[in-house]
């Protein structure tokens, strides 16, 4: 197989300890790559194992990783998988990657792409992607020839959000409905904020978007059963599609879901659960896209109640957020990332480099 037209290998994990966000980021990019007739393969350590069906449902091939991302054993397994597939590129996402890890992958001749929203290390790879608004360009330290794709133009967005962008051209009529979408790494906030929204008396119905592997999923279902229709739990894509055009605002965590909801034009109140998502929430507030309330531990019921009242009592504020959100995010980030990857893969310098690579390379294990 021609290495330039070879498949793309995704090395990402999805576990409760390290979060599921990297896995879903890679799935969003894989969908865009398949539109370019690129084969997509996942090497992932999954918990729960049922996530394998999510990967396969997207027409991706999946192989189980026996070790978590970044370990010495994992590096050996990933290198072996790159050479087995003759992969054109390797996309690495999640905690555990190190400069030595990325450098060893680059020695195979495959293009190495890193997803990162912390800028906490040097990146000796070919491409660094930050799908969030922060941090910006300056904190990233990159090696020679490494390109950076940062900012709103490269925010990941699934197709269901792009399709609802034109449908939700105007705000839906009252009564007010809210969407709670605390993201893929949420543990407790979805339950807490759903209860608090109903207590405000301003919201008639709350839709909660969660994955079925959410640690408090059963508790959310019980809440919905006992709410007399005031709470509903959304886990399927088709359910979410119909609710996106009916909600008046969303409570989010500043993660991958926040730019996606901005593509539709839904005003947001952001309560962050991690430092990197807090940075993104602050930047979105600066851009007028959302209102950042602070870290989850610091946002009380009174803070949330005040923010909800201010937002729902001011229609111009909601219209302003919608306009800024739709102008900032257009939902074409995955396609732009794929364009950048294809340009780099077909550059003359990379073509000559691939032709000069030996058939096999010795393993190099990070210290």
C-alpha positions in Angstrom: 0.0 0.0 0.0 1.2 3.5 -0.8 2.1 5.1 2.4 0.8 8.5 1.3 -2.7 7.0 0.8 -2.4 4.6 3.7 -4.9 4.5 6.6 -4.9 6.7 9.7 -4.2 5.1 13.1 -5.8 6.7 16.1 -4.2 6.0 19.5 -6.6 7.1 22.2 -8.1 5.6 25.3 -11.6 6.0 26.8 -11.7 5.2 30.5 -13.2 6.7 33.6 -9.8 7.4 35.1 -8.5 9.4 32.1 -11.7 10.5 30.6 -13.6 9.7 27.4 -13.2 13.1 25.7 -10.0 12.1 23.6 -11.9 9.1 22.2 -14.8 11.2 21.0 -12.5 13.8 19.6 -10.8 11.2 17.5 -14.2 9.8 16.4 -15.2 13.3 15.1 -12.0 13.5 13.1 -12.3 10.0 11.8 -15.7 10.8 10.4 -14.2 13.6 8.4 -11.3 11.4 7.2 -13.7 8.8 5.9 -15.3 11.4 3.6 -11.8 11.6 2.0 -11.8 7.8 1.5 -9.2 7.3 4.3 -9.3 4.1 6.2 -9.5 4.7 10.0 -8.2 2.3 12.7 -8.4 2.7 16.4 -5.9 1.2 18.9 -7.7 2.0 22.2 -7.9 0.9 25.9 -11.6 1.0 26.6 -13.6 1.0 29.8 -16.4 0.0 29.5 -15.7 -2.4 26.7 -19.1 -1.6 25.1 -17.4 1.5 23.7 -16.0 -0.7 21.0 -19.4 -0.9 19.4 -19.4 2.9 19.2 -16.2 2.8 17.3 -17.3 0.1 14.9 -20.6 1.8 14.4 -18.7 4.6 12.8 -17.2 2.2 10.2 -13.9 2.3 12.0 -11.7 -0.8 12.7 -10.7 -1.3 16.3 -8.0 -3.2 18.1 -7.8 -3.5 21.8 -4.8 -1.9 23.5 -3.5 -3.9 26.5 -1.7 -1.0 28.1 -2.7 2.6 28.8 -1.4 5.4 26.5 2.2 6.5 27.2 3.7 3.4 28.8 6.7 1.6 27.4 4.7 -1.5 26.5 2.1 0.7 24.8 4.8 2.3 22.7 6.0 -1.1 21.4 2.4 -2.1 20.6 1.7 1.2 18.8 4.9 1.0 16.7 4.0 -2.5 15.7 0.5 -1.4 14.7 1.8 1.5 12.6 4.1 -0.8 10.6 1.4 -3.5 10.3 -1.0 -1.1 8.8 1.6 0.9 6.9 -0.2 3.9 8.4 0.1 7.2 6.7 -0.5 9.1 9.9 -0.9 8.5 13.7 -3.2 10.6 15.7 -2.5 10.6 19.4 -4.9 12.0 22.0 -5.1 11.9 25.7 -3.1 11.9 28.9 0.2 10.0 28.9 1.9 11.1 25.7 5.4 12.5 26.1 8.0 14.1 23.8 9.9 10.8 23.6 6.7 8.9 22.8 5.9 11.2 19.9 9.5 11.2 18.6 9.6 7.4 18.5 6.4 7.4 16.5 7.8 10.0 14.1 10.8 7.8 13.4 8.5 5.3 11.6 8.0 7.8 8.8 4.3 8.2 9.5 3.0 11.7 10.1 2.3 12.2 13.8 -0.7 14.4 14.9 -1.2 15.3 18.6 -4.4 16.5 20.1 -3.6 18.7 23.1 -5.3 21.5 25.1 -2.7 22.1 27.8 0.5 23.1 26.0 2.4 21.5 28.9 5.3 20.0 26.9 7.3 20.2 23.8 5.8 18.6 20.7 8.3 16.9 18.4 5.6 15.9 15.9 4.2 17.1 12.6 1.0 18.6 13.6 -0.5 19.9 16.9 -4.3 20.4 17.1 -6.1 22.3 19.9 -9.9 22.0 19.2 -10.6 24.5 22.1 -10.2 28.2 22.1 -7.5 28.2 24.7 -4.5 28.2 25.1 -3.4 30.1 22.1 -0.4 29.9 19.9 2.3 31.4 22.2 2.4 28.6 24.9 2.9 25.8 22.4 6.6 24.7 22.0 7.0 22.7 18.9 9.8 21.0 17.1 11.2 21.8 13.6 8.5 21.6 10.9 5.6 21.2 13.3 2.5 23.1 12.4 -0.2 24.3 14.9 -3.9 24.3 14.2 -5.6 26.3 17.0 -8.7 28.3 17.6 -12.3 28.4 16.5 -11.6 27.5 12.9 -10.4 24.0 14.0 -13.0 23.2 16.6 -14.4 19.7 16.3 -18.0 19.4 15.4 -20.2 16.4 14.7 -22.6 16.4 11.7 -25.7 16.5 13.8 -24.8 20.0 15.1 -24.0 21.3 11.6 -27.3 20.1 10.2 -29.3 21.9 13.0 -27.5 25.2 12.3 -29.8 26.3 9.6 -33.0 24.9 11.2 -32.5 26.9 14.4 -32.4 30.3 12.7 -34.6 31.9 15.4 -35.2 31.3 19.1 -38.0 28.9 19.9 -41.1 30.2 21.6 -41.7 29.9 25.4 -42.0 28.2 27.8 -38.3 28.1 28.5 -36.4 24.8 28.1 -32.8 24.1 29.1 -30.2 21.6 27.9 -27.7 20.2 30.4 -24.6 18.9 28.5 -21.7 18.6 30.9 -19.6 16.7 28.5 -17.9 13.3 28.2 -15.9 13.5 31.4 -18.6 14.6 33.8 -19.0 12.7 37.1 -21.6 14.6 39.2 -22.5 18.0 37.8 -25.2 16.8 35.4 -27.3 15.6 38.3 -26.7 18.6 40.5 -27.3 21.2 37.9 -30.4 19.6 36.6 -32.0 19.7 40.1 -30.9 23.3 40.6 -32.4 24.4 37.2 -35.8 23.1 38.1 -35.6 24.8 41.5 -35.1 28.2 39.9 -38.7 28.1 38.7 -37.7 29.7 35.4 -37.3 26.5 33.4 -40.3 24.3 32.6 -38.3 21.4 31.1 -34.7 20.2 31.3 -33.1 17.9 28.7 -30.0 16.1 29.9 -27.6 14.9 27.3 -25.3 12.1 28.6 -23.6 8.9 27.5 -24.9 5.6 28.7 -21.6 5.0 30.6 -22.1 8.1 32.7 -21.3 7.1 36.3 -24.7 8.4 37.5 -26.8 7.4 34.5 -29.2 5.2 36.5 -29.8 8.1 38.9 -30.6 10.4 36.1 -33.1 8.0 34.7 -34.8 7.7 38.2 -35.0 11.5 38.4 -36.6 11.6 34.9 -39.2 9.0 35.9 -40.1 10.9 39.1 -40.2 14.4 37.5 -43.6 14.2 35.9 -42.1 15.1 32.5 -40.0 18.0 33.7 -36.7 16.0 33.0 -35.7 13.9 30.1 -32.5 12.0 29.5 -31.1 12.0 25.9 -28.6 9.3 24.9 -29.4 8.8 21.2 -28.4 11.1 18.4 -31.9 11.3 16.9 -33.2 12.5 20.3 -30.6 15.2 20.6 -31.2 16.4 17.1 -34.8 17.3 17.8 -34.0 19.0 21.1 -31.3 21.3 19.8 -33.8 23.5 18.0 -36.2 23.7 20.9 -34.0 24.7 23.9 -33.4 28.3 24.9 -30.0 27.9 26.6 -27.6 25.2 27.7 -25.5 24.5 30.8 -22.1 23.1 29.7 -18.6 22.5 31.0 -16.5 24.3 28.4 -15.4 21.0 26.7 -15.9 19.7 23.2 -19.7 20.1 23.5 -19.5 23.8 24.0 -18.2 24.7 20.5 -20.6 22.2 19.0 -23.6 23.9 20.7 -22.2 27.3 19.5 -22.4 26.1 15.9 -26.1 25.8 16.4 -26.3 29.2 18.1 -27.5 28.1 21.6 -26.6 30.5 24.5 -24.6 28.8 27.2 -23.7 29.1 30.9 -20.4 27.4 31.4 -19.4 25.7 34.7 -16.0 24.1 34.2 -14.8 20.8 35.9 -11.2 20.9 34.7 -8.5 23.6 34.3 -8.3 23.2 30.5 -12.0 23.5 30.1 -12.0 26.5 32.5 -9.5 28.2 30.2 -11.8 27.5 27.2 -14.8 28.8 29.1 -13.1 32.1 30.0 -12.1 32.6 26.3 -15.6 31.9 25.1 -16.9 34.4 27.6 -14.4 37.0 26.3 -15.7 36.3 22.7 -19.3 36.9 23.8 -20.3 33.3 23.0 -21.2 32.3 26.6 -21.2 33.3 30.2 -18.5 31.7 32.3 -19.7 31.1 35.9 -16.5 29.6 37.2 -15.2 26.2 38.5 -17.9 23.8 39.5 -16.7 23.8 43.2 -17.2 27.6 43.3 -20.6 27.9 41.6 -23.5 27.7 44.1 -27.2 27.4 43.5 -27.5 31.1 44.1 -24.9 31.9 41.4 -26.6 29.6 38.9 -30.1 31.0 39.7 -28.9 34.6 39.3 -27.2 33.8 35.9 -30.4 31.9 34.6 -32.6 34.8 35.6 -30.4 37.4 34.0 -30.2 35.3 30.7 -33.9 34.5 30.5 -35.1 38.0 31.4 -33.0 39.6 28.7 -33.9 38.5 25.1 -31.3 40.8 23.6 -28.5 39.0 25.7 -29.6 35.7 24.2 -29.7 37.1 20.7 -26.3 38.6 21.2 -24.9 35.2 22.4 -26.5 33.4 19.4 -25.0 35.8 16.9 -21.5 35.7 18.4 -21.6 31.9 18.7 -22.6 31.4 15.0 -20.1 33.9 13.8 -17.3 32.4 15.8 -17.9 28.7 15.1 -19.0 27.5 11.6 -18.7 23.7 12.3 -16.1 23.1 9.5 -13.2 22.4 11.9 -12.8 18.6 11.1 -12.7 19.3 7.4 -10.0 22.0 7.8 -7.9 19.6 10.0 -8.2 16.9 7.3 -7.2 19.4 4.6 -4.1 20.3 6.6 -3.2 16.6 7.0 -3.7 15.9 3.3 -1.5 18.9 2.3 1.3 17.7 4.6 1.0 14.1 3.6 1.3 15.0 -0.1 4.1 17.5 0.2 7.2 16.7 -1.9 9.5 16.7 1.1 7.4 14.0 2.8 7.1 11.9 -0.3 10.9 11.9 -0.8 11.3 11.0 2.9 8.9 8.1 2.7 10.7 6.7 -0.3 14.0 6.9 1.5 12.8 5.1 4.6 14.1 1.6 5.2 11.5 -1.3 5.1 11.9 -1.9 8.8 13.1 0.2 11.7 14.4 -1.0 15.1 12.2 -0.3 18.1 13.1 2.7 20.1 11.5 2.7 23.6 11.2 5.8 25.6 13.2 6.0 28.8 
